[in-house]
Amino acid sequence: MASLCRSCAAVSDDGAKCAACGSDRLLSHDELTQISIAHLDCDAFYATIEKRDDPSLEGKPVVVGGGVRGVVSTCCYIARAYGVRSAMPAFKARQLCPDAVFVKPRMSLYVQEGRRVRKMMQALTPLVEPLSIDEAFMDLSGTDALHGGSPAQSLVKLQNAIEQEIGITVSIGLSFNKFLAKTASDFDKPRGFSVIGRAEALDFLTSRKVGTLPGVGPAAVAALGDRGLHTIGDLRAAGKLKLQSVFGDWGARLFDLANAHDPRAVDPEGERKSISAETTFNEDIADREELEDILWTLCDKVAARARASDLAGRTITLKLRDQKFKSITRRRTLNEPTLLAARLFEQGRALLAPEANGRTRFRLIGIGLADFAPADEADKGDMFDSKTPKRAAAESAVAKARERFGPDVVKTGRGLRAEEQD
């Protein structure tokens, strides 16, 4: 079995060191030249950029975000070793890691560097599907002749080029579908490169916990555990019909993933179909006001992402999943496109009202924006609507302040209440 050198991308006979450069960073796998779906994830992206630009932070636990009453945007791996995590309230992060250095986010810089990484990916293949500012799927099928080597070789070269040219590290997962590629990219962070092939996929998944599957949060883990479903192998053994009868379409999706089946193609336009945010609760929630507080924070996130993409949308979608795992989707289409958090929340709250009756408990809520138009066509109002343009001006001012001074510089009362519930 041949080995691929992660230092110089040379291929040589399997051995302890690379025959071309002498490096011991070798990667060997029977299917290394046969698979081409990759997931690239920048390692602790915001924190890594801050350490790159301020050498005095090297070796220290760095937390990006926080503020007095804010939440952690991200943190470096040293801080993670203390239990600090993204979306954690800042006071909890300080309790866990008293020596942490908190830095204000520089979103405009992160966006700029994320675009540099994406441009380097797109130089390898047009089939790049961004998931966020710092991660994306890639399909390198058929690129061997163009780049003079297998997809794995091209990815090693890309990984090294990003580190040399941008000064950050990335981790890469390579497999035969998106689910397993993303799973593989988490194996050996930071600066990892991991492979999951077809021959090993089922055995690899069997003993892993159900919580490793996408979309399975703590509440879902507990619900599955109540039915004796603790591992991915348990899901497979239960069978598709049983899972579907209990959990509906979500159960059928779980069964497919448990069998390493994920037919989704890498779609470069995927990010343009909708902009959304959702969260799964640790405990199911029935209280309408509590749900609305959380909904507001999600609307704020979606509005910020739409603004960053220079997009507005006409269709607003509310997504819910109840305690029985029944998924509920409600949509409303506006007369004009919007990118305002206030309008998203106004419509989302109206869609939520008939569902949040105080009796039904929910484990997930999400809000999405679709049916896009350019941002400059949004929220014009008309002669009978003077509030919308005023809202647009106010939110634009808030967005500029947050970009300059960080996301915690302006908070709403509802947003603060949502943070206090964390």
Phi and psi in degrees as a GROMACS rama.xvg file:
@    title "Ramachandran Plot"
@    xaxis  label "Phi"
@    yaxis  label "Psi"
@TYPE xy
-75.5093  157.142  ALA-2
-117.282  146.335  SER-3
-108.478  126.015  LEU-4
-81.6429  125.09  CYS-5
-80.6041  -7.03118  ARG-6
-90.6024  -39.8253  SER-7
-126.298  -2.0256  CYS-8
68.6373  15.5154  ALA-9
-78.2841  148.223  ALA-10
-107.146  130.528  VAL-11
-146.055  170.907  SER-12
-61.5287  145.893  ASP-13
-54.9491  129.249  ASP-14
-164.323  -175.765  GLY-15
-78.0562  -27.6874  ALA-16
-138.479  157.104  LYS-17
-68.2443  131.445  CYS-18
-69.5228  -23.2805  ALA-19
-86.6928  -42.7736  ALA-20
-123.964  -6.48295  CYS-21
83.4607  2.03773  GLY-22
-70.8675  149.027  SER-23
-99.8082  9.84702  ASP-24
-86.6919  77.2143  ARG-25
-107.646  146.317  LEU-26
-123.89  123.597  LEU-27
-127.513  137.564  SER-28
-165.151  139.061  HIS-29
-59.8374  -30.9338  ASP-30
-106.457  17.8179  GLU-31
-57.8536  -33.4113  LEU-32
-95.7821  4.93757  THR-33
-112.378  -7.82207  GLN-34
-120.038  152.184  ILE-35
-145.805  8.23896  SER-36
-97.3807  124.094  ILE-37
-125.71  153.687  ALA-38
-124.967  123.314  HIS-39
-109.78  130.61  LEU-40
-132.598  122.217  ASP-41
-69.6025  134.85  CYS-42
-78.2415  117.799  ASP-43
41.1795  57.4037  ALA-44
-50.5987  -58.8311  PHE-45
-60.5538  -46.8506  TYR-46
-65.896  -36.0092  ALA-47
-65.5389  -39.232  THR-48
-64.6112  -40.9651  ILE-49
-63.4947  -40.1694  GLU-50
-69.5398  -35.8341  LYS-51
-60.4896  -41.9183  ARG-52
-86.0582  -13.757  ASP-53
-134.675  90.7879  ASP-54
-56.9333  -22.5894  PRO-55
-66.5319  -15.2911  SER-56
-84.4662  -10.8741  LEU-57
-58.8314  132.299  GLU-58
81.954  1.15102  GLY-59
-108.053  152.809  LYS-60
-74.9073  115.292  PRO-61
-111.272  130.648  VAL-62
-119.033  126.608  VAL-63
-97.5459  127.286  VAL-64
99.9609  -161.992  GLY-65
106.489  -93.2086  GLY-66
71.0804  -167.489  GLY-67
-71.5142  -44.5142  VAL-68
-127.392  19.8196  ARG-69
-88.4846  -166.822  GLY-70
-124.803  161.886  VAL-71
-74.1984  126.221  VAL-72
-77.3891  -48.6346  SER-73
-165.083  173.492  THR-74
-152.866  163.659  CYS-75
-78.2766  173.684  CYS-76
-70.2279  -26.4103  TYR-77
-64.8865  -45.5176  ILE-78
-64.5843  -36.2169  ALA-79
-63.1525  -30.3411  ARG-80
-64.0583  -22.3575  ALA-81
-88.5713  -3.53203  TYR-82
99.5089  3.95423  GLY-83
-72.3506  138.912  VAL-84
-139.866  158.808  ARG-85
-59.4216  146.207  SER-86
71.502  4.79756  ALA-87
-78.4671  138.246  MET-88
-56.6656  142.04  PRO-89
-59.5219  -36.7211  ALA-90
-65.1088  -33.6113  PHE-91
-69.1867  -39.6084  LYS-92
-61.2014  -39.8892  ALA-93
-67.6911  -35.1902  ARG-94
-66.0151  -42.2422  GLN-95
-72.256  -35.4612  LEU-96
-137.312  81.194  CYS-97
-60.6862  -25.4998  PRO-98
-88.9557  4.599  ASP-99
-63.8116  143.255  ALA-100
-99.1452  118.156  VAL-101
-94.0224  129.616  PHE-102
-124.856  147.697  VAL-103
-74.1201  139.316  LYS-104
-64.6973  146.554  PRO-105
-120.71  75.6296  ARG-106
-59.3095  -39.604  MET-107
-61.4881  -36.72  SER-108
-69.7748  -41.4863  LEU-109
-62.1108  -41.111  TYR-110
-62.6952  -43.4055  VAL-111
-60.9899  -45.9043  GLN-112
-70.9529  -34.8967  GLU-113
-61.9684  -37.9079  GLY-114
-68.03  -33.7321  ARG-115
-63.7049  -43.8141  ARG-116
-62.6432  -44.0092  VAL-117
-63.6325  -39.1558  ARG-118
-62.652  -36.7823  LYS-119
-68.7687  -35.3436  MET-120
-66.3205  -42.4739  MET-121
-69.0986  -17.0889  GLN-122
-71.7618  -20.358  ALA-123
-89.728  -38.0591  LEU-124
-157.527  143.594  THR-125
-73.7009  -13.2741  PRO-126
-89.1274  74.4741  LEU-127
-118.964  122.996  VAL-128
-114.476  98.9213  GLU-129
-66.7984  139.411  PRO-130
-103.658  -29.6264  LEU-131
-163.062  -171.11  SER-132
-63.6113  -23.8396  ILE-133
-127.169  15.7576  ASP-134
-152.175  153.305  GLU-135
-162.664  153.985  ALA-136
-89.7302  152.722  PHE-137
-137.802  142.873  MET-138
-118.707  111.488  ASP-139
-103.097  21.5929  LEU-140
-58.3892  132.831  SER-141
76.9692  12.2844  GLY-142
-97.518  1.84325  THR-143
-56.4441  -50.6847  ASP-144
-67.1975  -38.1683  ALA-145
-62.2157  -41.5756  LEU-146
-104.443  2.1484  HIS-147
67.3899  34.8047  GLY-148
177.378  171.612  GLY-149
-69.7431  163.38  SER-150
-53.4454  -38.0719  PRO-151
-61.6609  -41.9106  ALA-152
-63.703  -44.1645  GLN-153
-61.3111  -38.0651  SER-154
-70.1048  -37.4236  LEU-155
-62.0725  -44.3647  VAL-156
-62.3709  -40.7492  LYS-157
-63.2013  -46.3613  LEU-158
-57.7498  -44.4417  GLN-159
-69.0054  -38.3267  ASN-160
-65.6669  -40.2011  ALA-161
-61.5958  -42.7598  ILE-162
-64.8976  -40.2341  GLU-163
-75.803  -41.6384  GLN-164
-87.7875  -33.7739  GLU-165
-105.592  -23.0735  ILE-166
83.8503  22.4489  GLY-167
-128.388  163.68  ILE-168
-108.063  153.617  THR-169
-132.237  155.794  VAL-170
-114.925  143.733  SER-171
-127.554  135.832  ILE-172
-114.915  135.658  GLY-173
-124.87  128.497  LEU-174
-157.523  -161.059  SER-175
-107.312  0.30539  PHE-176
-152.426  170.078  ASN-177
-67.4571  -42.5811  LYS-178
-56.8318  -48.912  PHE-179
-75.0311  -30.2029  LEU-180
-64.0357  -44.0825  ALA-181
-66.8474  -38.6772  LYS-182
-60.7395  -43.1473  THR-183
-66.2887  -33.0285  ALA-184
-67.1853  -16.3854  SER-185
-88.8522  -6.00828  ASP-186
-63.744  -50.6937  PHE-187
-128.462  41.5088  ASP-188
-70.5986  149.907  LYS-189
-83.4702  168.441  PRO-190
62.1596  33.337  ARG-191
-88.8515  161.589  GLY-192
-148.165  107.886  PHE-193
-126.864  151.787  SER-194
-128.973  135.818  VAL-195
-124.531  116.471  ILE-196
-95.7483  172.42  GLY-197
-64.2287  -41.2007  ARG-198
-63.0456  -30.7626  ALA-199
-103.044  -7.13519  GLU-200
-57.7288  -49.7496  ALA-201
-65.1899  -45.5282  LEU-202
-62.173  -39.2078  ASP-203
-61.7019  -41.8708  PHE-204
-76.0364  -29.8993  LEU-205
-50.0607  -49.098  THR-206
-90.9605  -2.60614  SER-207
-76.9443  148.602  ARG-208
-69.2548  150.754  LYS-209
-61.7731  -26.479  VAL-210
-66.3603  -11.1962  GLY-211
-80.4513  -11.2213  THR-212
-77.6657  143.911  LEU-213
-63.0182  136.436  PRO-214
84.8585  2.27743  GLY-215
-105.917  96.578  VAL-216
-91.2847  -173.505  GLY-217
-57.0018  -41.9409  PRO-218
-65.9977  -39.4274  ALA-219
-67.6476  -38.2146  ALA-220
-58.7396  -44.0417  VAL-221
-64.7308  -42.5164  ALA-222
-65.5242  -41.0331  ALA-223
-67.3671  -39.5675  LEU-224
-63.0622  -34.0908  GLY-225
-61.4109  -22.2975  ASP-226
-104.789  16.2232  ARG-227
77.7868  17.278  GLY-228
-105.788  92.6113  LEU-229
-105.827  -31.7811  HIS-230
-118.154  166.103  THR-231
-64.3708  -32.7379  ILE-232
-62.8396  -35.2323  GLY-233
-63.2213  -39.6542  ASP-234
-62.7426  -43.5273  LEU-235
-62.8101  -42.0284  ARG-236
-69.0212  -29.548  ALA-237
-65.469  -32.2349  ALA-238
91.7256  152.324  GLY-239
-67.0303  -41.1938  LYS-240
-63.7773  -41.7226  LEU-241
-65.6663  -45.8134  LYS-242
-63.4262  -38.1176  LEU-243
-70.5828  -35.7922  GLN-244
-67.6949  -31.2546  SER-245
-88.7844  -42.774  VAL-246
-114.827  4.24234  PHE-247
70.17  -149.138  GLY-248
-61.1004  -31.5376  ASP-249
-62.5777  -38.2698  TRP-250
-64.0547  -40.2031  GLY-251
-64.2597  -38.342  ALA-252
-63.809  -41.4106  ARG-253
-60.6206  -41.0099  LEU-254
-63.872  -42.0545  PHE-255
-61.3088  -45.8574  ASP-256
-63.8618  -38.2461  LEU-257
-62.0323  -24.1023  ALA-258
-100.786  19.1298  ASN-259
62.041  27.8033  ALA-260
-105  118.494  HIS-261
-146.076  97.0439  ASP-262
-80.904  -1.01988  PRO-263
-61.2995  130.972  ARG-264
-85.6122  155.42  ALA-265
-71.4579  117.923  VAL-266
-117.744  106.486  ASP-267
-59.0446  -23.714  PRO-268
-94.5477  4.65739  GLU-269
-57.0029  -40.328  GLY-270
-69.1454  -19.0227  GLU-271
-89.689  -8.98597  ARG-272
-73.9122  -33.8249  LYS-273
-162.509  157.823  SER-274
-121.72  124.497  ILE-275
-146.275  165.716  SER-276
-148.456  141.066  ALA-277
-147.909  163.4  GLU-278
-145.819  144.475  THR-279
-105.313  131.303  THR-280
-83.4843  150.389  PHE-281
-69.5966  -33.2888  ASN-282
-130.876  142.094  GLU-283
-61.6616  146.354  ASP-284
-123.608  133.742  ILE-285
-113.188  -25.2263  ALA-286
-66.9731  125.011  ASP-287
-64.8616  -42.6373  ARG-288
-64.7702  -37.7195  GLU-289
-65.6814  -40.5707  GLU-290
-63.4071  -40.0963  LEU-291
-65.2271  -38.8376  GLU-292
-59.5595  -43.9595  ASP-293
-68.5577  -39.2535  ILE-294
-58.881  -39.3306  LEU-295
-60.0369  -45.1031  TRP-296
-61.5868  -35.9948  THR-297
-69.618  -40.2165  LEU-298
-61.4331  -39.6772  CYS-299
-61.6623  -41.9787  ASP-300
-65.5228  -45.9638  LYS-301
-62.2189  -42.6937  VAL-302
-61.2677  -41.4699  ALA-303
-64.3196  -41.0933  ALA-304
-68.0583  -38.406  ARG-305
-64.2711  -42.8741  ALA-306
-63.5922  -41.2108  ARG-307
-64.9815  -27.6219  ALA-308
-94.6605  1.92153  SER-309
57.2257  41.1589  ASP-310
-126.757  151.662  LEU-311
-132.333  162.042  ALA-312
-138.45  154.479  GLY-313
-97.6033  -25.6382  ARG-314
-105.549  125.472  THR-315
-110.486  130.896  ILE-316
-122.209  127.254  THR-317
-100.042  132.967  LEU-318
-120.381  132.16  LYS-319
-133.107  151.089  LEU-320
-134.185  124.262  ARG-321
-88.6263  -177.523  ASP-322
-66.0888  -17.7549  GLN-323
-95.6643  10.024  LYS-324
68.8569  19.2479  PHE-325
-79.0594  127.303  LYS-326
-89.7157  136.214  SER-327
-125.095  128.499  ILE-328
-126.083  128.768  THR-329
-129.339  137.292  ARG-330
-127.708  153.195  ARG-331
-145.622  134.941  ARG-332
-109.025  130.6  THR-333
-89.8451  162.715  LEU-334
-73.2427  -26.9778  ASN-335
-135.381  154.496  GLU-336
-68.8371  153.941  PRO-337
-138.663  155.054  THR-338
-135.279  21.1027  LEU-339
-90.3728  132.169  LEU-340
-60.905  -37.6247  ALA-341
-63.7577  -40.9759  ALA-342
-73.5433  -36.851  ARG-343
-58.897  -45.5404  LEU-344
-67.6765  -40.9184  PHE-345
-57.3449  -46.3943  GLU-346
-74.3918  -39.6491  GLN-347
-63.673  -39.9086  GLY-348
-65.0108  -38.4322  ARG-349
-65.375  -37.8352  ALA-350
-70.9266  -30.0379  LEU-351
-75.0043  -34.445  LEU-352
-50.3331  -50.2168  ALA-353
-70.3763  -18.6536  PRO-354
-88.0538  -36.9101  GLU-355
-84.301  79.952  ALA-356
-94.1031  3.38744  ASN-357
87.5599  -14.8901  GLY-358
-100.697  -38.3336  ARG-359
-81.0933  130.746  THR-360
-100.526  138.746  ARG-361
-115.873  146.592  PHE-362
-111.475  -9.4843  ARG-363
-150.965  143.134  LEU-364
-140.777  144.202  ILE-365
-150.284  159.874  GLY-366
-137.066  140.578  ILE-367
-137.899  157.846  GLY-368
-127.957  132.653  LEU-369
-146.286  -171.197  ALA-370
57.2471  66.3212  ASP-371
-77.213  155.892  PHE-372
-145.414  162.096  ALA-373
-59.6092  146.87  PRO-374
-60.3585  -31.708  ALA-375
-73.718  -4.23404  ASP-376
-96.7207  2.00799  GLU-377
-93.3031  150.583  ALA-378
54.2441  48.6744  ASP-379
-85.5012  -28.0941  LYS-380
69.734  -166.678  GLY-381
-150.235  -170.189  ASP-382
-65.4001  -19.4029  MET-383
-98.5124  -1.17242  PHE-384
-130.281  93.6053  ASP-385
-94.7123  -12.3146  SER-386
-72.645  -40.358  LYS-387
-60.889  -48.8621  THR-388
-59.4019  -35.347  PRO-389
-67.038  -41.6888  LYS-390
-60.2947  -43.4857  ARG-391
-60.6954  -43.7947  ALA-392
-64.2584  -41.3491  ALA-393
-65.8882  -45.9345  ALA-394
-67.6935  -33.4214  GLU-395
-63.5561  -41.1835  SER-396
-64.8875  -42.1936  ALA-397
-62.352  -43.264  VAL-398
-60.7454  -41.8755  ALA-399
-66.355  -38.9863  LYS-400
-65.0042  -42.3422  ALA-401
-66.1492  -37.7827  ARG-402
-63.8201  -35.7274  GLU-403
-82.5589  -40.9247  ARG-404
-113.692  -3.15616  PHE-405
107.232  159.949  GLY-406
-69.2792  -14.7003  PRO-407
-92.0125  -0.825812  ASP-408
-68.1823  -29.9177  VAL-409
-129.117  125.519  VAL-410
-130.182  145.794  LYS-411
-95.2191  159.815  THR-412
-59.5529  -41.8303  GLY-413
-65.9305  -39.9245  ARG-414
-63.7377  -38.9596  GLY-415
-65.4625  -39.6298  LEU-416
-61.2607  -40.8404  ARG-417
-62.7379  -40.0889  ALA-418
-64.263  -38.058  GLU-419
-66.7415  -20.0017  GLU-420
-81.7748  -12.9408  GLN-421
